[in-house]
Amino acid sequence: MREWLTANLWLKGLSLIIGVSLWYAVAREQGAEFAFSIPLELRDIPEGLEVVEESVQQVDVRLRGPSEILRGLAPQDLSVGVDLSDAEPGESVAYLTPGDVAVPFGARVIRVTPANVQISLDRTLERTVNIIPRVLGAPAEGFELAGIELSRASVVVVGPASQVRSLEQVTTEPVSAEGLRQTFSRTVRLELEPLVRLRGNTSVDLTLKIREERMRKELSGIEVTLQPPRVNASMSPKTIRVLVEGPKSLMEQLSAEALEAHLRWEGLAAGNHRLVPIVRVINHTEPTAFHFIAVEPEAIQVELR
């Protein structure tokens, strides 16, 4: 018996060392710990409610298990969520436990941080608001912004009632008019408050109407005539004064001699009448470029005999 115990002592010692080492390694593998940071899921939000704010969006999870399992995990292999199916508008606190974390077989959750999440919910509201263009800069010298056109004037916005209720308008992204010499069009995005979204298309077509700078000029002593001519008639006064507007380059050359004013009297019986003079630019390549702002007097006293 003693011989059996003492025989091959070095082999027996080596076996004992190997066995203890394997046991220690296995025990150590079973007790490995890994930490992961994963997104917090808010699940089953009731129709008509929206999440306005949550205190955290990432949750730290600590797992224990065999090292070969944990080492092969990625954050997307794990999930943690809060069930909001019974939620109501307002503030609430959701508590997180290891049981709320879904992990692969063989891994065990030992801690979730933070242990609770504050969640704010609000009712969904939609309304129609105006679109306001944002234009920066000025056209080139001698030109001006005559107008801004949008493919639609309003849009339906949707979001938490606390934000949508006070929203009166949305603006376009900035559009530059700097240095423009002609009309310019482009499709632009609409800028929104956080958590607010659009019902339908999120962009709009915007046009900047660019024209030559305008100026006004007052011209007087413009003779008034009857059309067709009539000998047995008289009028008072016989001249008028006008305030006319047009492109600056054309207005600088415009004179009273380039204007004519006449009165139409067909179909009128003999007697006294007040007739409105019709004024136009004559002998000009662009007569429609001018706009008459005012005519004084507005009517002429005419006597037909």
Stockholm file with secondary structure:
# STOCKHOLM 1.0

chainA/1-305         MREWLTANLWLKGLSLIIGVSLWYAVAREQGAEFAFSIPLELRDIPEGLEVVEESVQQVDVRLRGPSEILRGLAPQDLSVGVDLSDAEPGESVAYLTPGDVAVPFGARVIRVTPANVQISLDRTLERTVNIIPRVLGAPAEGFELAGIELSRASVVVVGPASQVRSLEQVTTEPVSAEGLRQTFSRTVRLELEPLVRLRGNTSVDLTLKIREERMRKELSGIEVTLQPPRVNASMSPKTIRVLVEGPKSLMEQLSAEALEAHLRWEGLAAGNHRLVPIVRVINHTEPTAFHFIAVEPEAIQVELR
#=GR chainA/1-305 SS CHHHHHTTHHHHHHHHHHHHHHHHHHHHHHTEEEEEEEEEEEECCCTTEEEEEESCSEEEEEEEECHHHHTTCCGGGCEEEEECTTCCSEEEEEECCGGGEECCTTCEEEEEESSEEEEEEEEEEEEEEEEECCEESCCSTTEEEEEEEESCSEEEEEEEHHHHTTCCEEEECCEECTTCCSCEEEEEEEECCTTCEESSCSEEEEEEEEEECEEEEEEEEEEEEEESCCSSEEEECSEEEEEEEEEHHHHTTCCGGGEEEEEECTTCCSEEEEECCEEEECSCSCGGGCEEEEEESSSEEEEEC
#=GC SS_cons         CHHHHHTTHHHHHHHHHHHHHHHHHHHHHHTEEEEEEEEEEEECCCTTEEEEEESCSEEEEEEEECHHHHTTCCGGGCEEEEECTTCCSEEEEEECCGGGEECCTTCEEEEEESSEEEEEEEEEEEEEEEEECCEESCCSTTEEEEEEEESCSEEEEEEEHHHHTTCCEEEECCEECTTCCSCEEEEEEEECCTTCEESSCSEEEEEEEEEECEEEEEEEEEEEEEESCCSSEEEECSEEEEEEEEEHHHHTTCCGGGEEEEEECTTCCSEEEEECCEEEECSCSCGGGCEEEEEESSSEEEEEC
//
